[in-house]
Amino acid sequence: KGNGDGVNALSNEIAAPASVASHDGCDENGRKDSGSETAHQGSSLRKFLKKFSFGDTDPSGSGDGEEDEKLKSCTSGGSTSPLSLKNTKSVLRRKLSFGRKEAGLHGGGNTRWFHNLIPLRQLFIPRVPYPVWDDNWDGHRHQRRRLQVDMAEGNPSILVTRHILLVRHGHYNEKPNDDQHRILTELGKDQAKTTGVRIAQMVYHNNSMCPRSPITRFSVSDMTRSKETADIIYKELQEMYNYRNTKHPKQPWDELKPPSPDPLLNEGFPVHHIPGPTGFRNLRCNEVDRDFPRVEGAFLKYVANCTWLEEKAGPETDNCLEELNLPDVTPSSSRMTNVKSSHEYEIIVGHANVTRYFICRALQIPPEIWLRMNLYHCSLTYLVVCSNGRVISRMIGDIGHLPQEGVSMEGILQGFNWE
């Protein structure tokens, strides 16, 4: 449900050669040869699906080939099994991942591989194929529709834009094996302080006249280096809050809550990276099995969670769009006077791998490209979740606030002249 347009579009593309077949597939009297037309369409369908097979004829991973038998029967031609767009749509949905209830790893066994790079079962599959935008990526599409109807009817509404700031921890001592001794170095502490000042300036200059605190959530990984970084940033934000409340005593902001540690945000290896090592022995399959559910859960909790929509439009249900029979509406400008805009800031202090996974998931690009991005210590990544559900990246790994001598990566890597 909800992806019928995509299936119809692909079905139409598959059926496009039919017009050619109607001219070529004729008998000597000019009548259409239905068998020839059907065979032509069946061949086109098989060629089309081959492009999306990922080198695997059974995406379910079960090896039984049930879907391929259905596909074969749909594309075999002849009067007994004519090609019908209606009876191939269900196959298309499964073969091309249309109509998936949620994005995730492919699943199945280890016997099939994606282009001989990684096990197919550990390939990330989106709800809709790239580069189509999944407008229900966060599970709130129907709630946005309800809100759209309210605005069209002239009811008072508030549209919230979420500003998500992802901060990597500062430089730390990597030698100890136990996490509690992997603490920030003096360089890391300086990086965290400078980053805290930068965030405080960003929040203050854009929201100083706002009657309520713009920072709605401050979260941090449960690992020592991240918690130390978050504590230093928190102190800088507290100073900014005190300064702001002194200037606007009639509308003071509520006290900023300390960062809340969450093990879901701990560093991990959620998906394979391409390009990467080759050969099963060189892959980190066990780590993907262990970390993907946790990191994906963190993404759903911190990026895909729109509390303001739930408060305004009510809880999401599977069939609420059909039950309410909501019309397609566009609020007129004359009724937009009752609509107000609000901005919320959420700060997450964590790690490079998790942040890069969040970037890929939020922008709906393959997570397997995550290692093509470098994130320096205390770099800033800035994602904006618009009120209509679109996601925009304003910064990825920005370190413009750090002095040149304060730029570091891993271990002894500093500056930019390294590979």
C-alpha positions in Angstrom: 0.0 0.0 0.0 1.1 3.5 -0.7 3.5 2.5 -3.5 1.0 1.7 -6.2 2.2 4.6 -8.3 5.7 3.2 -8.5 4.5 -0.3 -9.4 2.2 1.2 -12.1 5.0 3.2 -13.5 7.3 0.2 -13.8 4.5 -1.9 -15.2 3.9 0.8 -17.9 7.6 0.8 -18.7 7.5 -3.0 -19.1 4.4 -2.8 -21.2 5.8 0.0 -23.4 7.1 -2.4 -26.2 3.4 -3.5 -26.7 2.9 -0.7 -29.2 5.7 -2.0 -31.3 4.5 -5.5 -31.0 1.1 -4.5 -32.3 2.7 -3.5 -35.6 5.1 -6.3 -35.9 3.0 -9.1 -34.6 0.3 -9.2 -37.3 -0.8 -11.9 -39.7 -1.1 -11.6 -43.4 -4.6 -10.0 -43.0 -3.3 -7.3 -40.7 -4.9 -8.8 -37.6 -2.9 -8.8 -34.3 -1.1 -11.9 -33.4 -1.8 -12.0 -29.7 0.7 -14.7 -29.1 3.5 -12.7 -30.7 2.6 -9.6 -28.7 2.4 -11.5 -25.5 5.7 -13.2 -26.1 7.3 -9.8 -26.9 6.0 -8.3 -23.7 7.1 -11.4 -21.7 10.6 -11.1 -23.1 10.7 -7.4 -22.2 9.6 -8.1 -18.7 12.2 -10.8 -18.2 14.9 -8.4 -19.5 13.7 -5.6 -17.3 13.6 -7.7 -14.1 17.1 -9.0 -14.9 18.5 -5.5 -14.4 17.1 -5.5 -10.8 17.9 -9.1 -9.8 21.2 -8.2 -8.0 22.5 -11.4 -9.5 20.0 -13.4 -7.5 16.9 -15.1 -8.9 15.3 -15.5 -5.5 15.5 -12.3 -3.4 13.7 -14.0 -0.5 16.9 -16.0 0.1 14.8 -19.2 0.6 16.1 -20.8 -2.6 12.7 -22.3 -3.5 12.3 -20.0 -6.5 8.5 -19.7 -5.9 8.4 -16.1 -7.2 10.4 -17.0 -10.3 7.9 -19.7 -11.1 5.1 -17.2 -10.9 7.1 -14.7 -13.0 7.8 -17.4 -15.5 4.2 -18.3 -15.8 3.3 -14.6 -16.2 5.9 -14.1 -19.0 5.8 -17.4 -20.9 3.4 -16.1 -23.5 0.7 -18.1 -25.2 -3.1 -18.0 -24.7 -3.0 -20.2 -21.6 -0.8 -17.7 -19.6 -1.0 -14.3 -21.2 1.0 -11.5 -19.8 -1.2 -9.3 -17.6 -0.1 -6.2 -15.8 -2.6 -7.0 -13.1 -1.1 -10.5 -12.3 2.5 -9.3 -12.5 2.2 -6.4 -10.1 2.3 -8.7 -7.0 5.4 -10.3 -8.4 7.0 -6.8 -9.1 6.3 -5.7 -5.6 8.3 -8.6 -4.2 11.0 -8.6 -6.8 11.7 -4.9 -6.7 10.9 -4.3 -3.0 7.8 -2.2 -3.7 5.3 -2.2 -0.8 7.8 -3.3 1.8 6.4 -2.4 5.2 9.8 -1.2 6.4 13.3 -0.8 5.2 16.0 -3.2 6.4 18.5 -5.9 5.5 17.6 -8.3 2.7 17.6 -11.4 4.9 17.9 -15.1 3.8 20.9 -17.3 3.7 24.6 -16.9 3.0 24.6 -18.7 -0.3 23.9 -15.6 -2.5 26.1 -12.6 -3.0 25.6 -9.0 -4.2 28.0 -8.7 -7.1 30.4 -10.9 -5.3 31.0 -8.1 -2.7 28.8 -8.9 0.3 26.3 -11.5 1.3 23.0 -10.6 -0.3 21.2 -11.1 3.0 23.1 -8.2 4.5 22.4 -5.8 1.7 20.2 -2.9 2.8 16.9 -2.8 1.0 14.8 0.5 1.1 11.0 0.5 1.1 11.0 2.0 -2.4 13.9 1.8 -4.9 16.5 4.5 -5.1 16.2 7.4 -6.1 12.5 7.5 -5.4 11.7 9.5 -2.2 9.9 7.5 0.4 7.4 9.9 1.8 6.6 7.5 4.6 10.1 6.9 5.7 9.3 7.9 9.3 5.8 6.3 9.4 4.1 9.7 9.7 2.7 10.2 6.2 -0.9 9.8 7.2 -0.5 12.2 10.1 0.9 14.8 7.7 -2.2 14.4 5.5 -4.5 15.0 8.5 -2.6 18.1 9.3 -2.8 19.2 5.7 -6.6 18.8 5.8 -6.8 20.9 9.0 -4.8 23.7 7.4 -7.1 23.6 4.3 -10.1 24.0 6.6 -8.5 27.0 8.2 -8.0 25.4 11.6 -5.1 26.7 13.8 -2.0 24.6 13.1 1.7 24.6 14.0 4.4 23.4 11.6 7.6 22.2 13.3 11.0 22.1 11.6 13.4 19.8 13.4 17.1 20.7 13.4 19.2 17.7 14.3 22.8 18.4 15.2 25.1 15.3 15.1 28.4 15.8 16.9 31.3 13.4 16.8 33.2 13.0 20.1 36.6 14.7 20.6 40.1 13.3 20.2 40.7 10.5 22.8 43.2 8.0 24.0 42.8 4.9 21.8 45.4 2.7 23.5 43.4 1.2 26.4 41.0 -1.7 25.6 38.4 -0.9 28.2 36.0 2.0 27.4 36.3 3.7 30.8 39.9 4.5 30.2 39.5 5.7 26.6 39.1 9.3 27.8 39.5 12.6 26.0 42.9 14.1 25.5 43.6 17.8 26.1 43.1 18.3 22.4 39.8 16.5 22.6 38.6 18.7 25.5 39.6 21.9 23.6 37.7 20.6 20.5 34.6 19.9 22.6 34.7 23.4 24.2 35.0 25.1 20.8 32.2 23.0 19.4 30.0 23.8 22.4 30.5 27.5 21.7 29.7 27.1 18.1 26.4 25.3 18.8 25.5 27.8 21.5 26.0 30.6 19.0 23.9 28.8 16.3 21.0 28.3 18.7 21.1 31.7 20.3 21.3 33.9 17.2 18.4 32.0 15.5 16.1 31.7 18.5 16.9 34.4 21.1 13.4 35.9 20.8 11.7 32.5 21.0 9.5 32.4 24.1 10.5 28.8 24.9 13.6 26.7 24.9 14.4 25.6 21.3 16.5 22.6 22.4 14.1 19.8 23.0 16.5 16.9 23.3 20.1 16.4 24.2 21.3 12.8 23.8 24.6 11.1 23.9 26.1 7.7 23.4 26.9 5.7 26.6 30.6 5.5 25.8 33.1 7.5 27.9 34.6 9.7 25.2 31.1 10.8 24.0 29.8 11.5 27.5 32.9 13.7 28.3 32.4 15.6 25.0 28.7 16.1 25.8 29.3 17.3 29.3 31.7 20.0 28.0 29.2 21.1 25.3 26.4 21.2 27.9 28.4 23.7 30.0 28.7 26.0 27.1 25.0 25.8 26.4 24.2 26.5 30.0 26.2 29.7 29.8 24.3 30.7 26.7 21.0 30.0 28.4 21.9 32.1 31.4 23.0 35.0 29.2 19.8 34.8 27.2 17.5 34.7 30.2 19.3 37.8 31.6 18.5 39.7 28.5 14.9 38.5 28.3 13.8 38.0 31.9 10.1 38.2 31.1 10.2 35.1 28.9 12.9 32.9 30.4 13.8 29.6 28.9 13.3 26.5 31.0 16.5 25.0 32.4 18.3 22.8 29.8 18.3 19.2 30.8 21.7 17.4 31.0 22.6 15.0 28.1 20.9 11.7 28.5 23.2 8.6 27.7 21.7 5.9 25.5 23.5 2.6 24.6 21.6 2.6 21.3 23.9 5.4 20.1 27.1 3.5 20.9 29.7 3.0 18.1 29.2 -0.1 15.9 29.4 -1.5 12.4 25.8 -1.4 11.2 26.3 -2.3 7.5 29.1 -3.3 5.1 30.8 -0.6 3.1 31.3 -0.6 -0.6 34.1 -0.5 -1.8 35.5 -2.7 0.9 37.4 -5.9 1.6 36.6 -8.9 -0.6 36.2 -12.5 0.5 34.0 -13.9 3.2 36.9 -14.2 5.7 37.7 -10.5 5.4 34.1 -9.3 5.9 32.6 -8.4 9.3 29.3 -10.3 8.9 29.0 -11.1 12.6 29.3 -7.4 13.5 26.6 -6.4 11.0 24.3 -9.0 12.5 25.0 -7.7 16.0 25.0 -4.0 15.4 22.4 -3.3 12.6 19.3 -3.8 14.7 20.6 -1.6 17.4 21.8 1.3 15.2 18.6 1.1 13.0 16.6 1.3 16.2 18.6 4.4 17.2 17.8 6.0 13.8 14.1 5.3 14.3 14.1 6.7 17.8 16.1 9.9 17.2 15.6 10.8 13.6 12.4 9.2 12.5 10.5 10.1 15.6 8.2 13.2 15.1 6.7 13.8 18.5 5.0 17.1 17.4 3.1 15.3 14.7 1.8 12.6 17.1 0.7 15.3 19.5 -1.1 17.3 16.8 -2.5 14.6 14.5 -2.9 11.6 16.8 -1.4 8.2 16.6 -0.6 6.5 13.3 -2.6 3.5 12.2 -2.1 1.1 9.3 -5.2 2.1 7.4 -6.0 5.5 8.8 -5.7 7.1 5.3 -8.3 4.8 3.9 -10.5 4.9 7.0 -10.6 8.7 7.0 -10.9 9.0 3.3 -8.8 12.1 3.3 -8.9 14.2 0.1 -5.8 15.6 -1.7 -5.8 19.2 -0.6 -3.5 22.2 -0.8 -4.1 24.9 1.8 -4.9 28.2 0.2 -2.8 31.2 1.1 -5.9 32.9 2.6 -6.2 30.2 5.2 -2.6 30.0 6.1 -2.9 32.9 8.5 -3.8 30.3 11.2 -0.6 28.4 10.6 2.5 29.1 12.7 6.0 27.9 12.3 8.2 26.5 15.1 11.8 25.2 15.2 13.2 22.5 17.5 16.8 21.6 18.0 18.0 18.2 18.9 21.7 17.5 19.8 23.2 14.0 19.5 26.8 13.4 20.6 28.1 10.1 19.2 30.4 8.4 16.9 31.5 8.4 13.2 30.0 5.1 12.0 26.6 5.7 13.6 26.5 9.3 12.3 27.3 8.3 8.8 24.6 5.6 8.9 22.1 8.2 10.1 23.1 10.5 7.2 22.6 7.8 4.6 19.2 6.7 6.1 17.9 10.2 6.5 18.9 11.3 2.9 17.7 8.0 1.5 20.9 6.9 -0.1 22.5 3.5 0.1 24.0 3.0 3.6 26.7 0.9 2.1 28.5 4.2 1.0 29.0 5.4 4.5 32.8 4.9 4.5 33.1 7.3 1.5 32.6 10.1 4.1 35.2 11.2 6.7 34.1 12.8 9.9 36.8 14.6 12.0 36.7 14.8 15.8 34.0 17.2 17.0 32.8 17.7 13.5 29.2 18.9 13.0 26.6 17.3 10.9 23.4 19.2 10.5 20.1 17.6 9.3 16.8 19.4 8.8 13.6 17.4 8.9 11.0 19.7 7.3 7.4 19.8 8.4 6.4 18.0 5.1 8.8 15.1 5.9 11.6 16.1 3.5 15.1 15.9 4.8 17.9 18.3 4.0 21.6 18.2 4.9 23.1 21.6 5.7 26.4 20.3 7.0 28.2 17.0 6.9 31.3 16.7 9.0 31.8 20.5 9.3 34.9 21.6 11.2 35.0 25.3 10.3 34.8 26.2 13.9 38.0 24.4 14.8 41.5 26.0 14.4 43.8 24.3 12.0 46.0 22.9 14.8 42.8 21.5 16.4 41.8 19.3 13.5 42.3 15.6 14.1 41.0 12.3 12.8 42.1 8.9 14.1 45.2 8.3 16.2 48.1 10.5 15.0 46.1 11.7 11.9 45.9 15.5 12.0 45.2 18.1 9.4 44.5 17.0 5.8 47.6 15.5 4.3 46.9 11.9 4.8 45.1 9.1 2.8 
